[in-house]
């Protein structure tokens, strides 16, 4: 990979990941603790429902080195999945209202955040094509400039109006504009923009990715389920505090993604060419990288994590230090499980991925509820660690077994 491509991918991924931190920090400081907590959960809900918009096409798309599907077919499928995402957003918003967790304004905030994330999903399919054409630098530029524009508009409107709803709406409009620019770049630099809804291709792509999607949806619950259990069981302050001490795990995901994403196409080529030893060696190197990032993050978190987060979000977090460290460790297991997931995707082992997610999902439904009720926020962090360890062991075991059979 060229240095320019690596740098832009790193910048794009970094800025996109920091968006959550900045959004929540501004919301807390400008509109208060209670509204900040509601905004955080609306943002998290949008991120979760984006799983439907993505439909876990990106890993399949960028490893489609044989061009089984054309760009216009990936574009068409993303239009369909984005419409499904919005429909689900309406249902989720209604559930919040019916259960007394949101009023009409809260409902609109959830919908607005989902619209913002939907535009991220549409831009993502273009970025996937850039990467498949060995221009991951353009993907990075897209993520960087779109995210900076959205954050800038959100920050300005929130500061001027002190109204989280107006700021969120402005951010969604900016997301639309950014996605339009990405589409123009594709049509001018690569090929004229075309969208296909060919029924047979849509069915084929659906069948190829449905298990990946269901697994990804379950995985999104694995990542965020404890946040919802805390929200529905404890107080708004607990919800906000847990969300904040959860954020250092993003450092691990961010650092790992700098290395993982650019290597997906390389992994696929090693595997397609029968270079199984090179494939396994690259996976091992990436695992070591994730472990190293986790160790560094744990050290930094133990030293500076609580003081920095308390200052950024203007909230006392000292009682949550041990929870934060447990979550960081869980984030390390999560990063390794994602790598194993990518490797299994390259090997087109969708059924194995689905089985691993299903087993872990069942555990993640029951365990956090029991542990949060018994231990509060500490139970949420511990249950998250157990779930991530289980997923890593399952995926790692599957990968080892399948690779031994290939050798």
KOLFIMI-157208 format. One record per residue: residue in one letter; residue number from 0; y, z, x of N, C-alpha, C in turn. Coordinates in steps of 0.1 Angstrom, whole numbers. Atoms other than C-alpha are relative to their C-alpha. Layout:
% KOLFIMI-157208
   rest    nr     n_y     n_z     n_x    ca_y    ca_z    ca_x     c_y     c_z     c_x
      A   NUM       Y       Z       X       Y       Z       X       Y       Z       X
...
//
This chain:
% KOLFIMI-157208
   rest    nr     n_y     n_z     n_x    ca_y    ca_z    ca_x     c_y     c_z     c_x
      X     0     -12       0       8       0       0       0      13       0       9
      X     1     -13       1      -7      35      -9      12       8      13      -1
      X     2      -8     -12       0      59      19      21       9       0     -12
      X     3      -9       1      12      83       7      -6      -7       3     -13
      X     4       7      -3      13      57       8     -33      -3      15      -1
      X     5       3     -14       0      46      43     -23      12       8      -4
      X     6     -13      -8       2      82      56     -23       4      -1     -15
      X     7      -5       1      14      91      42     -57     -10       6     -10
      X     8      10      -7       9      58      54     -73       2      15       1
      X     9      -2     -14      -1      65      88     -59      13       5      -7
      X    10     -13      -4       6     101      89     -71      -2      -1     -16
      X    11       2       1      15      91      76    -106      -8      11      -6
      X    12       9     -10       5      63     100    -111       7      14       1
      X    13      -7     -13      -2      84     129     -97      11       2     -11
      X    14     -11      -2       9     114     123    -119      -5       1     -14
      X    15       5      -1      13      93     117    -150      -6      14      -3
      X    16       6     -13       1      74     150    -144      11      11      -1
      X    17     -11     -10       1     107     169    -139       7       0     -13
      X    18      -7       1      12     120     157    -172      -3      12      -9
      X    19       4     -12       9     101     185    -191       8      12       4
      X    20      -6     -12      -6     115     212    -168      15       0      -4
      X    21     -14       1       2     151     199    -172       3       1     -15
      X    22      -2      -1      15     149     194    -210      -1      14      -5
      X    23       2     -14       6     136     229    -217      10       9       6
      X    24     -10      -9      -6     160     245    -192      13      -2      -8
      X    25     -13       3       7     190     228    -209      -1       6     -14
      X    26       1      -4      14     177     236    -244       2      16       0
      X    27      -1     -15       0     173     273    -235      14       5       3
      X    28     -14      -5      -4     207     277    -218      11      -4     -10
      X    29     -11       5       8     227     256    -243      -1       5     -15
      X    30       1      -4      14     212     266    -277      -8      13      -3
      X    31       6     -13       2     194     299    -271     -15       0       1
      X    32      14      -3      -2     160     314    -268      -9      -6     -11
      X    33       8       4      11     147     308    -303      -1     -15      -2
      X    34      -1      14       2     159     272    -306      -7      -7      12
      X    35       7       5     -12     147     266    -270     -15      -1      -1
      X    36      15      -1       2     112     277    -279      -4     -11     -10
      X    37       3      10      10     112     254    -310       1     -14       7
      X    38      -1      13      -7     124     225    -288     -12      -3       9
      X    39      11       2     -10      98     231    -262     -13      -4      -7
      X    40      12       3       7      70     230    -288       1     -14      -6
      X    41      -1      13       5      84     199    -304      -2     -11      11
      X    42       2       9     -11      85     182    -270     -15       0       4
      X    43      15      -1      -3      49     194    -263      -8      -8     -10
      X    44       7       7      10      38     180    -296       2     -15       2
      X    45      -2      15      -3      54     146    -288      -9      -4      12
      X    46       8       3     -11      36     147    -255     -15      -1      -4
      X    47      14       0       5       3     155    -272      -3     -13      -8
      X    48       3      11       9       6     128    -298       2     -14       8
      X    49      -1      12      -9      15     103    -270     -14      -4       4
      X    50      14       4      -3     -22     104    -263      -5     -11      -9
      X    51       3      11       9     -26      83    -294       6     -13       3
      X    52      -7      12      -4       0      59    -283      -6      -6      13
      X    53       7       5     -13     -16      56    -248     -13      -6      -3
      X    54      14       3       3     -51      54    -263      -8      -2      13
      X    55       7       0     -13     -61      59    -227      -3     -14       5
      X    56       2      14      -5     -56      22    -219       3      -1      14
      X    57      -5       2     -13     -38      27    -186     -11       0      11
      X    58      11       1     -10     -68      36    -164      -9     -12      -1
      X    59       8      12       2     -88       9    -180       7     -13       4
      X    60      -8      12      -3     -60     -16    -177       2      -3      15
      X    61      -3       2     -14     -51     -11    -140     -13      -2       8
      X    62      12       3      -7     -88     -12    -131      -7     -12      -5
      X    63       5      13       6     -94     -44    -151       3     -11      10
      X    64      -3      10     -11     -94     -64    -118      -6     -14      -3
      X    65       6      13       4    -115     -92    -134       8      -6     -11
      X    66      -8       6      10     -88     -98    -160      -8      -3     -13
      X    67       7       1      12    -111     -92    -189       9      -2     -12
      X    68     -10       1      10     -81     -88    -211      14      -4       6
      X    69     -13       4      -5     -47    -105    -208      11      10      -4
      X    70     -11      -9       2     -13     -88    -207       4       1     -15
      X    71      -5       1      13      -4    -100    -242     -10       8     -10
      X    72      10      -8       8     -36     -83    -256       2      15       2
      X    73      -3     -14      -2     -28     -50    -240      13       4      -7
      X    74     -12      -2       7       7     -53    -254      -2       2     -15
      X    75       3       0      14      -6     -60    -289      -7      13      -4
      X    76       7     -12       3     -30     -31    -288      10      12       1
      X    77      -9     -12      -1      -2      -7    -277      10       0     -12
      X    78      -8       0      12      19     -18    -307      -8       8     -12
      X    79       9      -6      10     -10      -8    -330      -1      16       2
      X    80       2     -15      -3     -16      26    -312      13       7      -2
      X    81     -13      -7       2      21      34    -313       3       2     -15
      X    82      -2      -2      15      23      29    -351      -9      11      -5
      X    83       9     -11       4      -7      52    -354       5      13       5
      X    84      -6     -13      -6      11      78    -332      11       5     -10
      X    85     -11      -4       9      41      78    -355      -5       5     -13
      X    86       6      -5      12      20      82    -386      -6      14       2
      X    87       5     -13      -2       3     112    -371      11      10       2
      X    88     -11      -8      -2      36     126    -361       6       6     -13
      X    89      -5      -4      14      47     127    -398     -10      10      -5
      X    90      10     -10       5      14     145    -407       2      13       7
      X    91      -2     -13      -8      19     171    -379      13       7      -5
      X    92     -13      -6       5      55     177    -390      -1       6     -13
      X    93       3      -5      13      44     182    -426      -8      13       1
      X    94       8     -12      -2      18     207    -414       9      12       4
      X    95      -9     -11      -4      45     227    -396       8       5     -11
      X    96      -8      -5      12      67     228    -427      -8       8     -10
      X    97       8      -7      10      39     238    -450      -4      14       4
      X    98       4     -13      -6      29     266    -427      12       9       4
      X    99     -12      -8      -3      65     279    -424       4       0      14
      X   100      -3       1     -14      67     270    -387      12      -9       3
      X   101     -11       9      -2      95     245    -392       7      -3     -14
      X   102      -8       5      12     123     236    -418       2     -15       2
      X   103      -2      14       0     136     202    -425       6      -5      14
      X   104      -5       3     -13     156     202    -392     -11       0      11
      X   105      11      -1      -9     125     213    -373      -9     -12      -1
      X   106       9      12       2     105     185    -389       6     -12       7
      X   107      -7      12      -6     131     159    -378       0       1      15
      X   108       1      -2     -14     131     174    -343     -14      -4       5
      X   109      14       4      -4      93     169    -341      -1     -15       0
      X   110       1      15       1      96     133    -353       9      -7      11
      X   111      -9       6     -10     125     126    -329      -7       0      14
      X   112       6      -2     -13     106     139    -299     -12     -10       1
      X   113      11       9       0      76     118    -310       4     -15       2
      X   114      -6      13      -2      98      87    -312       3      -3      14
      X   115      -3       0     -15     111      94    -277     -12      -3       8
      X   116      12       2      -8      76      97    -264      -7     -13      -3
      X   117       5      13       4      65      66    -283       5     -11       9
      X   118      -7      10      -8      90      46    -263      -6       1      15
      X   119       6      -2     -13      75      61    -231     -14      -7       0
      X   120      13       7       1      41      48    -243       1     -15       0
      X   121      -2      15       0      54      13    -249       4      -5      14
      X   122      -3       4     -13      70      12    -215     -12       1       9
      X   123      11      -2      -8      38      25    -200      -9     -13       1
      X   124       9      11       0      18      -6    -210       6     -12       9
      X   125      -7       9      -9      44     -28    -191      -2       5      14
      X   126       1      -5     -14      42      -5    -161     -15      -1       5
      X   127      14       2      -4       4      -8    -162      -2     -15       5
      X   128       1      14      -5       7     -46    -159       7      -2      13
      X   129      -7       0     -14      32     -42    -130     -10       4      10
      X   130       9      -6      -9       6     -21    -113     -12     -10       2
      X   131      12       9      -1     -23     -45    -121       4     -13       8
      X   132      -5      11      -8      -1     -72    -104       4       4      14
      X   133      -3      -5     -13       2     -51     -73      15       3       2
      X   134     -14      -3      -1      38     -42     -81       3      14      -6
      X   135      -1     -14       5      35      -4     -86      14       5       3
      X   136     -14      -4      -3      70      -2     -71       9      -2     -12
      X   137      -8       2      13      84     -17    -103      -3      10     -10
      X   138       4     -10       9      64       7    -123       8      13       3
      X   139      -7     -12      -4      80      35    -103      15      -1      -3
      X   140     -14       2       4     115      21    -108       2       2     -15
      X   141      -1      -1      15     109      18    -145       0      15      -4
      X   142       0     -14       4      99      55    -148      12       7       5
      X   143     -11      -7      -6     127      66    -125      13      -2      -8
      X   144     -13       3       6     156      48    -141       0       3     -15
      X   145       1      -3      14     144      52    -177       2      15      -2
      X   146       0     -14       2     139      89    -173      14       6       4
      X   147     -13      -5      -3     172      95    -155      10      -3     -10
      X   148     -10       3      11     191      77    -182      -2       9     -12
      X   149       3      -9      11     174      97    -209       5      14       2
      X   150      -4     -14      -4     180     130    -191      15       1       0
      X   151     -15       0      -1     217     121    -185       6       0     -14
      X   152      -6       0      13     224     112    -221      -3      13      -8
      X   153       3     -13       7     205     143    -234       9      11       5
      X   154      -8     -10      -6     224     165    -210      14       0      -5
      X   155     -14       2       4     258     151    -219       2       4     -14
      X   156      -1      -2      14     253     152    -256      -3      15      -3
      X   157       3     -14       2     237     187    -255      12       9       4
      X   158     -11      -7      -5     266     200    -234      13      -1      -9
      X   159     -12       2       8     293     185    -256      -1       6     -14
      X   160       2      -4      14     278     193    -290      -6      13      -2
      X   161       8     -12       1     257     223    -283     -10      -1     -12
      X   162       9       3      11     234     207    -308     -13      -7       5
      X   163      12       6      -6     198     201    -298      -5     -12      -8
      X   164       4      11       8     192     177    -327       7     -13       4
      X   165      -8      12      -4     220     154    -318      -4      -5      14
      X   166       4       3     -14     210     155    -281     -14      -7       0
      X   167      13       6       1     174     147    -290       0     -14      -6
      X   168      -2      14       6     184     117    -312       6      -9      10
      X   169      -6       9     -10     206     103    -285     -10      -3      11
      X   170      10       3     -10     177     106    -260     -10     -10      -5
      X   171      10      10       5     154      87    -283       6     -14       0
      X   172      -7      13       0     180      59    -287       0      -6      15
      X   173       0       4     -14     183      58    -249     -14      -5       5
      X   174      13       4      -3     145      56    -246      -3     -14      -5
      X   175       2      14       6     145      25    -269       7     -10       9
      X   176      -8      10      -8     172       8    -247      -8      -2      14
      X   177       7       1     -13     152      16    -215     -13      -8      -1
      X   178      12       8       2     120       2    -229       3     -15      -2
      X   179      -5      14       2     139     -30    -239       3      -6      14
      X   180      -3       5     -13     151     -34    -203     -13      -3       8
      X   181      13       2      -7     115     -30    -190      -7     -13      -5
      X   182       5      12       6     104     -58    -214       7     -12       6
      X   183      -7      12      -6     131     -81    -201      -4      -2      14
      X   184       4       1     -14     121     -74    -165     -14      -7       0
      X   185      13       7       1      85     -84    -174       1     -15      -3
      X   186      -1      14       4      95    -116    -191       7      -9      10
      X   187      -7       8      -9     118    -127    -164      -7      -1      14
      X   188       6       0     -13      98    -118    -133     -15      -4       0
      X   189      14       2       0      62    -123    -144      -4     -12     -10
      X   190       3      10       9      56    -143    -176       8       3     -13
      X   191      -7      -3      13      73    -148    -210      -7      10      -8
      X   192       6     -11       8      68    -118    -232      -8      -6     -12
      X   193       9       5      11      39    -125    -257      -9      12      -4
      X   194       9     -10       6      20    -102    -280     -10      -6      -8
      X   195      11       5       7     -14    -109    -293      -7      11      -8
      X   196       8     -10       9     -32     -92    -322     -14      -7      -3
      X   197      13       6       3     -64    -113    -319     -10      10      -4
      X   198       8     -10       6     -88     -95    -341     -12       4       9
      X   199      12      -3      -8    -119     -99    -318       4       7      13
      X   200      -5      -6     -12     -99     -89    -287       4      15      -3
      X   201      -4     -13       4     -85     -59    -305     -12       9      -2
      X   202      12      -7       2    -119     -48    -316      -8       3      13
      X   203       7      -2     -13    -134     -53    -282       7      10       9
      X   204      -8     -10      -8    -106     -33    -265      -2      14      -6
      X   205       2     -13       7    -110      -6    -291     -13       6       4
      X   206      13      -4      -3    -147      -4    -285      -1       5      15
      X   207       1      -3     -14    -142      -3    -247       7      13       3
      X   208      -8     -11      -4    -117      25    -248      -1      12     -10
      X   209       0     -11      10    -125      46    -279      -5      13       5
      X   210       5     -12      -5    -146      71    -261      10       6      11
      X   211     -10      -5     -10    -120      74    -233      12       6      -8
      X   212     -11      -5       8     -93      79    -260      -4      14      -6
      X   213       4     -12       6    -113     106    -278      -1      11      11
      X   214       1     -10     -11    -120     123    -245      14       4       5
      X   215     -14      -3      -5     -83     120    -235       7       9     -11
      X   216      -6      -8      10     -73     135    -269      -5      15       1
      X   217       5     -13      -2     -96     164    -263       6       7      12
      X   218      -6      -5     -12     -83     167    -228      14       5      -2
      X   219     -14      -4       3     -47     169    -241       0      14      -7
      X   220       1     -13       6     -58     199    -262      -4      10      11
      X   221       3      -9     -11     -74     214    -231      12       5       7
      X   222     -12      -3      -7     -41     212    -214      10       8      -8
      X   223     -11      -6       7     -19     224    -242      -5      10     -11
      X   224       5      -8      11     -42     243    -266       5      14       1
      X   225      -4     -14      -1     -33     277    -252      14       2      -4
      X   226     -14      -1       4       4     270    -258       1       2     -15
      X   227       0      -1      14      -3     265    -295      -6      13      -5
      X   228       6     -13       4     -25     296    -297      10      11       2
      X   229     -10     -10      -2       3     316    -282      11      -1     -10
      X   230     -11       2       9      29     300    -305      -4       6     -14
      X   231       5      -4      13       8     307    -336      -4      15      -1
      X   232       5     -14      -1      -3     342    -325      11      10       4
      X   233     -10     -10      -5      26     358    -306      14      -4      -4
      X   234     -14       2       4      64     357    -307       6     -13       7
      X   235      -7      12      -6      89     329    -299       3       3      15
      X   236      -3      -3     -14      98     347    -267     -12      -1       9
      X   237      12       2      -7      62     348    -256      -3     -15       1
      X   238       2      14      -1      59     311    -264       8      -6      11
      X   239      -9       6     -10      89     302    -243      -4       5      14
      X   240       4      -5     -13      78     325    -214     -13      -6       5
      X   241      13       6      -4      43     311    -214       2     -15       4
      X   242      -3      13      -4      57     276    -214       6      -2      13
      X   243      -7       1     -12      79     283    -185      -9       3      12
      X   244       9      -3     -12      53     300    -162     -11     -10       1
      X   245      10      11      -1      30     271    -171       5     -12       9
      X   246      -6      12      -6      54     246    -155      -3      -2      15
      X   247       4       3     -14      44     252    -118     -12      -8       1
      X   248      12       9       0      11     235    -127       4     -14       1
      X   249      -4      13       0      31     204    -130       2      -5      15
      X   250      -2       4     -14      38     205     -92     -13      -6       5
      X   251      13       5      -5       1     201     -86      -3     -14      -6
      X   252       2      13       6      -2     173    -111       8     -11       6
      X   253      -9      10      -6      28     156     -97      -4      -4      14
      X   254       4       4     -14      17     158     -61     -12      -8       0
      X   255      13       8       1     -18     146     -70       2     -14      -5
      X   256      -2      14       5      -5     117     -90       7      -9      10
      X   257      -5       8     -11      15     105     -60     -11      -7       7
      X   258      11       6      -8     -18      99     -43     -10      -7      -9
      X   259      11       5       9     -42      93     -72       3     -14      -6
      X   260      -3      12       8     -24      66     -92       0     -13       9
      X   261       0      12      -9     -18      41     -63     -14      -4       5
      X   262      14       2      -5     -55      45     -53     -10      -5     -11
      X   263       9       4      10     -70      35     -87      -5     -14       2
      X   264       5      14      -2     -71      -2     -80      -9      -1      12
      X   265       8       0     -12     -85       5     -45     -14       5      -3
      X   266      13      -6       4    -112      27     -60      -8     -10      -8
      X   267       7      10       8    -121       0     -85      -5     -12       8
      X   268       4      11      -9    -123     -27     -58     -12       4       8
      X   269      12      -5      -7    -146      -5     -37     -12      -1      -8
      X   270      12      -1       9    -169       0     -66      -5     -14      -4
      X   271       3      13       5    -168     -36     -79      -7      -8      12
      X   272       6       7     -12    -177     -48     -43     -12       7       5
      X   273      12      -7      -4    -206     -24     -40       2       9      12
      X   274      -3      -9     -12    -189      -3     -13       0      14      -4
      X   275       1     -13       6    -202      29     -27       3      12      10
      X   276      -4     -10     -10    -198      49       6      15       1       1
      X   277     -15       0       0    -162      39       8       6       6     -12
      X   278      -4      -6      13    -158      48     -28      -1      15       0
      X   279       3     -15      -1    -173      83     -23       9       6      10
      X   280      -8      -5     -11    -153      88       9      15       2      -5
      X   281     -14       0       6    -120      80      -9       1      11     -10
      X   282       0     -11      10    -129     104     -37       1      13       7
      X   283       0     -13      -7    -136     132     -12      14       2       6
      X   284     -14      -2      -6    -102     126       6      10       4     -11
      X   285      -9      -4      11     -84     128     -28      -2      14      -5
      X   286       3     -14       4    -102     160     -37       6      10      10
      X   287      -6      -8     -10     -91     175      -4      15       1      -1
      X   288     -14       1       2     -56     164     -11       4       9     -11
      X   289      -3      -8      12     -56     181     -45      -1      15       4
      X   290       2     -14      -4     -70     213     -30      12       5       9
      X   291     -11      -3      -9     -43     213      -3      13       2      -7
      X   292     -12      -1       8     -15     208     -28      -1      13      -8
      X   293       1     -12       8     -29     237     -49       2      12       8
      X   294      -2     -11      -9     -30     261     -19      15       2       3
      X   295     -14      -1      -3       6     253     -10       8       5     -12
      X   296      -7      -4      12      17     257     -46      -2      14      -3
      X   297       3     -14       2       0     290     -49       8       9       9
      X   298      -8      -8      -9      17     303     -18      15       0      -4
      X   299     -14       1       4      51     290     -29       3       8     -13
      X   300      -2      -7      13      46     304     -64       0      15       1
      X   301       1     -14      -2      36     338     -52      13       6       6
      X   302     -12      -4      -7      67     340     -30      13      -2      -8
      X   303     -13       4       6      95     322     -50      -1      -3     -15
      X   304       2       5      13      80     312     -83       8       8     -11
      X   305      -6      -8      11      92     341    -106      15       0       2
      X   306     -15      -1      -1     127     345     -91       7     -13      -3
      X   307      -6      13       3     134     307     -93       0      -3     -15
      X   308       1       3      14     121     303    -128       8       9      -9
      X   309      -9      -9       7     139     334    -140      14      -4       0
      X   310     -13       4      -2     171     321    -126       3     -13      -8
      X   311      -1      12       7     166     286    -140       1       1     -15
      X   312       1      -1      15     158     296    -175       7      13      -6
      X   313      -8     -11       5     179     328    -177      -9       9      -8
      X   314       9      -8       8     149     349    -188      -8       8      10
      X   315       8      -9      -9     131     379    -171     -15      -4      -1
      X   316      14       5       0      96     366    -161      -9       9       9
      X   317       8      -8     -10      85     393    -136     -13       5      -6
      X   318      13      -5       5      58     407    -160     -11     -11      -1
      X   319      10      11       2      42     372    -161      -4      -6      13
      X   320       3       6     -13      37     367    -123     -15      -3       1
      X   321      15       2      -2      -1     372    -124      -5     -12      -9
      X   322       4      11       9      -4     348    -154       4     -13       7
      X   323      -4      12      -6      16     322    -135     -10      -4      11
      X   324       9       3     -12      -7     324    -104     -14      -5      -6
      X   325      13       5       6     -38     321    -126       1     -14      -6
      X   326      -2      14       5     -23     290    -143       1     -10      11
      X   327      -1       9     -11     -15     275    -109     -14      -4       5
      X   328      14       3      -5     -52     279     -98      -7      -9     -10
      X   329       6       9      10     -62     263    -131       5     -14       1
      X   330      -6      13      -2     -38     235    -124      -7      -8      11
      X   331       7       6     -11     -57     228     -92     -14      -6      -5
      X   332      12       5       5     -90     225    -110       2     -12     -10
      X   333      -4      11       9     -73     203    -136       2     -13       8
      X   334      -3      12      -8     -61     179    -108     -13      -6       5
      X   335      13       5      -5     -96     176     -94      -8      -6     -11
      X   336       7       6      12    -111     170    -129       6     -13      -3
      X   337      -7      13       3     -85     142    -134      -5     -10      10
      X   338       5       9     -10     -96     126    -102     -15      -4      -3
      X   339      14       3       4    -133     128    -112       0      -9     -12
      X   340      -1       9      12    -123     113    -146       3     -14       4
      X   341      -4      13      -4    -106      84    -129     -12      -7       7
      X   342      12       6      -7    -137      78    -107     -11      -4     -10
      X   343      10       3      11    -160      79    -138       5     -12      -8
      X   344      -5      11       8    -137      55    -156      -2     -13       8
      X   345       2      12      -8    -139      30    -127     -15      -4      -1
      X   346      15       3       1    -177      33    -130      -4      -4     -14
      X   347       2       4      14    -173      26    -167     -10       9      -7
      X   348      10     -10       5    -192      58    -176       7       8     -12
      X   349      -8      -6      11    -173      64    -209      -9      10      -7
      X   350       9     -10       7    -203      82    -225      -1      13       7
      X   351       0     -13      -8    -205     107    -197      13       7      -1
      X   352     -13      -6       2    -168     113    -199       1       7     -13
      X   353      -1      -5      14    -170     118    -236      -8      13      -1
      X   354       9     -12       0    -199     143    -232       7      12       6
      X   355      -6     -11      -7    -180     163    -207      12       6      -7
      X   356     -12      -5       8    -148     165    -228      -5       7     -12
      X   357       5      -7      12    -168     174    -259      -5      14       2
      X   358       4     -13      -3    -185     203    -243      11      10       3
      X   359     -11      -8      -4    -153     216    -228       9       3     -12
      X   360      -9      -1      12    -133     210    -260      -5      11     -10
      X   361       6     -11       9    -157     232    -281       3      14       6
      X   362      -3     -13      -6    -152     260    -256      15       3      -1
      X   363     -15      -2       0    -114     255    -256       5       3     -14
      X   364      -4      -3      14    -113     258    -294      -1      15      -2
      X   365       4     -14       3    -129     293    -295       6      10      10
      X   366      -3     -10     -11    -122     310    -261      15       4      -1
      X   367     -14      -5       0     -83     310    -262       3       9     -12
      X   368      -3      -9      11     -82     324    -297      -4      14       2
      X   369       5     -13      -3    -104     352    -288       7       8      11
      X   370      -6      -7     -11     -88     360    -255      15       3      -2
      X   371     -14      -3       3     -52     357    -267       2      12      -9
      X   372      -1     -12       9     -58     381    -295      -4      13       7
      X   373       5     -12      -7     -75     405    -271      10       4      11
      X   374      -8      -2     -13     -52     401    -240      14      -5       0
      X   375     -14       5       0     -20     384    -251       1     -12       9
      X   376      -3      11      -9      -5     359    -227     -10      -1      12
      X   377      10       0     -11     -29     370    -199     -13      -6      -5
      X   378      12       7       5     -58     359    -221       2     -15      -1
      X   379      -2      14       1     -42     325    -226      -2      -6      14
      X   380       1       5     -13     -39     320    -188     -15       0       5
      X   381      13      -1      -5     -74     332    -181     -10     -10      -7
      X   382       8       9       7     -90     311    -208       3     -14       5
      X   383      -3      14      -5     -72     280    -195      -7      -2      13
      X   384       7       1     -13     -86     287    -160     -15      -3      -2
      X   385      14       2       3    -121     290    -174      -4     -14      -5
      X   386       2      13       6    -118     258    -194       1     -11      11
      X   387      -2      10     -10    -105     238    -164     -11       0      11
      X   388      12      -1      -9    -133     251    -141     -12      -6      -6
      X   389      12       6       6    -159     241    -166       1     -15       0
      X   390      -2      14       1    -145     206    -170      -2      -6      14
      X   391       1       5     -14    -143     201    -132     -15       0       4
      X   392      14      -1      -4    -179     212    -127      -8     -11      -7
      X   393       8      10       8    -192     189    -155       3     -14       6
      X   394      -3      14      -5    -173     158    -143      -5      -2      15
      X   395       5       1     -14    -181     165    -106     -15      -1       1
      X   396      15       2       0    -218     169    -114      -4     -13      -4
      X   397       3      13       4    -219     137    -133       3     -11      11
      X   398      -3      10     -11    -202     118    -105     -10       0      11
      X   399       9      -1     -11    -225     131     -79     -14      -6      -3
      X   400      13       6       5    -256     122     -99       0     -15       0
      X   401      -1      15       1    -244      87    -106       1      -7      13
      X   402      -1       6     -13    -234      80     -71     -13       0       8
      X   403      13       0      -7    -267      91     -57     -10     -11      -5
      X   404       8      11       5    -284      66     -80       4     -13       5
      X   405      -5      12      -5    -262      39     -67      -3      -3      14
      X   406       3       1     -14    -270      45     -31     -14      -5       3
//
